[in-house]
Amino acid sequence: MERTQPRRRLSKMLFAAGATLVASPAFAQSSVTLYGIADNSIAYANNQKGHSDWYLRQGNLYASKFGLRGNEDLGGGTSAIFDLQAGYDLNSGAASSSGLLFNRQAFVGLQNQTYGTFTMGRQYTPYFLLVGPLASSNWLTGATGAHPGDIDGLDTTIRINNALVYTSPTWYGLQASAMYALGGIAGSTGKGQTLSGALHYSNGPVGLAAGYLRIDNAGSTTGFDPASTGSFGTSTLNQGYISARAIQHIAVAGDYTIGSLMLGLTYTNVEYMAGGRSIFADTAVFNTYGALGVYRFTPAFDIAGAFSYTLASKANGISSAARYQQYSLKQSYHLSKRTTLYALEAWQHATGQTLGAQGAGDIVNAAPVVGDSQNSTPSSTSSQFVGMLGIAVAF
């Protein structure tokens, strides 16, 4: 009898535990995914501020990054989501942006299969997310394929703080998204705010998109105030205009796929609007026309090419407006779904004049900056060539 009592007690305990589990409500399923990319290359530039250079450059075909992405099923088709994404320099181990842990994205929100997605935090714009996939920076990479200096923000150089974003589900191939970023300046609600909206349509071989973006300067300095919600890339194209009271982007793009061939066209208009604290007087305008083609020879091997022509305005005392012509090529061989070998080549030629960093009165010759890989290292001549040979591994 003494030997059977422990067994009876154990049976009762197991029965009670099982009954409790049956009576308890089911816990919602959740997941957290660690993801990222390691991308590095041997790069050559024929002229960086007057000198040729062989060097290692990370984040070319894809940005080197890692992140945590989470999803919890709340039931009824609704999920709680978050994404924390950090960029890093593969060659030094340093963070891409000093002082920012998750510099690329950091947001939380709700997603519903019927009603769409709402997120809050540091995010990319609808302008980029819906139009960018049709641009050359997506198909050829921003390093050498983005329009000069990424002047139109169709690569990943623009990120927005304090942003509220709504993105609709896809209805018959059409998707819409809108953003408003709060400036957060007491007594001046609109200062430093950002607004963006975009539409994307996809139906069979056809893809079309249009987007709008406006970044307002918080305006307490003569440059672009860091208190503003938006940040963007600077280069010799726009260095004389970063004190603008607002920057406005408009973009339209389309592509068409015929078998293994994809062809695309892009037009963008960017305005740097002068204000009371600006060091230039007249609104500066950049119009860019782009064309691209992608051909997939096999599932493992594809090539892409693009051409863009950027025209700046003659405002602010400039009599010969800047012009930028860029030709870009990419060849990629996919060793697996995660690992890619690639080669990139691009050449850019600049003519005319633009404003230097001092603004009005500081008229300088336009300098070429291939893609957005040479923003801080423009050529000292009218042309610049960049080539890269690298490997990218996703995880």
C-alpha positions, -999 to +999 in steps of 0.1 A: +000+000+000+028+024+008+043+018-027+010+026-045+002+059-028+029+080-046+016+066-079-020+076-070-009+111-060+011+115-092-019+104-113-041+130-095-015+157-101-012+149-138-050+148-142-054+182-125-027+197-146-043+184-178-077+198-168-062+232-161-046+233-195-078+223-212-098+250-194-072+278-200-075+299-231-049+293-259-019+316-259-014+337-290+014+325-313+044+348-316+078+349-333+110+369-333+134+366-362+170+377-363+179+387-399+205+406-418+230+409-446+268+409-448+281+426-480+316+436-489+336+444-520+369+454-535+362+488-550+381+512-574+374+548-580+394+567-607+390+600-589+381+608-553+389+645-547+418+643-571+432+608-565+424+573-576+417+547-549+416+510-543+397+502-511+372+478-494+337+491-493+308+474-475+271+475-482+271+478-520+247+453-535+227+453-503+232+474-471+251+455-444+227+453-415+211+432-389+177+434-372+151+418-350+116+415-365+087+403-343+051+393-348+024+382-323-009+368-336-037+386-316-065+367-333-091+379-358-065+385-385-047+411-364-010+409-354+012+431-333+045+438-351+079+454-346+111+459-365+145+471-351+172+474-378+208+485-375+234+492-401+271+484-395+305+487-413+317+452-421+353+464-424+356+482-390+327+468-370+315+503-363+278+513-364+268+531-396+255+561-377+272+573-346+249+576-316+221+556-333+217+520-323+189+512-347+197+538-374+178+522-403+144+515-388+128+512-353+090+508-352+060+491-336+025+487-348-006+466-357-013+447-389-047+434-400-053+413-431-085+433-440-078+469-428-040+473-434-010+482-412-003+511-389+032+517-375+049+543-353+086+551-350+117+557-372+108+545-407+113+548-444+087+569-463+058+556-485+075+575-513+105+552-510+088+520-501+062+521-530+081+539-557+117+527-549+111+491-560+106+503-595+138+525-596+173+517-607+186+518-571+165+487-564+176+467-595+212+479-598+219+489-561+221+524-547+259+523-545+263+528-583+227+527-595+210+554-575+205+587-594+235+611-587+240+616-550+206+599-545+192+634-551+157+621-554+158+598-523+148+566-541+175+547-523+177+543-485+194+577-477+161+593-463+147+581-430+121+598-408+118+600-370+085+602-350+066+588-380+030+575-381+025+554-412-007+537-426-004+512-454-035+496-470-039+460-481-036+454-518-069+458-536-069+444-571-032+452-575-034+487-560-018+496-526-017+530-509+003+544-480+005+577-461+029+591-435+029+620-411+059+627-388+053+650-358+079+678-354+074+677-316+083+714-312+060+730-286+041+760-300+052+752-336+035+719-345+044+721-382+081+728-378+103+699-387+073+678-398+074+653-427+045+643-450+045+615-476+021+595-496+023+570-525+004+546-547+016+513-562-002+493-588+009+458-600-010+436-625+008+408-643+037+422-663+029+459-655+041+479-624+033+515-618+039+539-589+037+575-579+049+592-547+051+625-528+074+635-500+079+668-482+105+673-454+102+706-434+132+721-417+128+728-380+146+760-389+165+770-357+199+769-376+211+780-410+216+744-421+191+716-419+182+715-383+189+681-366+156+685-347+137+680-380+121+646-384+137+639-418+173+632-427+188+628-462+220+624-481+242+653-490+267+657-518+280+683-542+246+683-559+227+697-530+254+710-505+245+746-513+207+741-506+206+721-474+195+753-455+161+750-474+130+756-453+115+725-470+124+699-495+098+684-518+100+652-539+077+639-566+083+607-584+065+585-610+078+551-622+068+522-643+081+489-655+071+461-679+083+425-679+085+404-711+097+369-703+132+372-688+135+409-697+122+438-675+123+475-688+115+505-666+113+543-667+114+569-639+109+606-636+115+626-604+113+663-594+130+677-563+127+712-550+148+729-523+126+758-512+142+790-499+132+805-465+142+832-441+171+813-427+183+798-461+217+809-474+203+809-510+175+830-524+157+811-551+141+776-551+165+751-566+150+724-588+164+690-599+146+670-626+158+634-633+149+611-661+159+575-658+157+543-678+167+507-668+167+472-681+172+438-664+177+405-681+178+371-663+198+346-683+193+318-658+178+316-623+214+320-610+227+348-634+213+382-643+225+415-655+211+450-653+219+484-669+206+520-663+209+555-676+199+587-658+200+624-668+197+650-640+190+687-648+194+714-622+178+749-624+196+781-633+185+799-601+207+818-576+229+835-601+239+803-620+240+810-658+250+774-669+229+750-649+244+717-637+238+685-658+246+650-647+247+619-670+252+585-654+256+550-669+254+520-645+259+482-650+255+452-627+262+415-630+252+391-603+256+354-599+236+337-571+255+308-556+224+300-534+193+317-522+214+336-496+248+341-513+255+363-543+287+372-562+284+406-580+302+431-601+292+468-604+304+495-628+293+531-632+305+562-650+291+597-645+298+630-663+289+664-650+288+698-667+276+733-657+276+750-623+259+747-590+262+763-555+290+754-531+286+748-494+285+785-487+253+790-506+245+822-526+276+837-543+296+804-540+292+792-575+313+762-584+317+737-612+293+707-609+312+676-597+302+640-605+293+617-576+285+581-588+253+568-572+253+574-535+286+556-529+307+588-535+287+615-518+317+625-496+343+618-523+333+636-555+356+637-585+379+668-590+373+664-628+341+664-648+339+625-649+341+597-623+343+559-628+336+534-600+339+496-601+332+470-574+337+432-571+320+417-541+300+391-522+268+394-502+254+368-477+219+371-462+210+354-429 
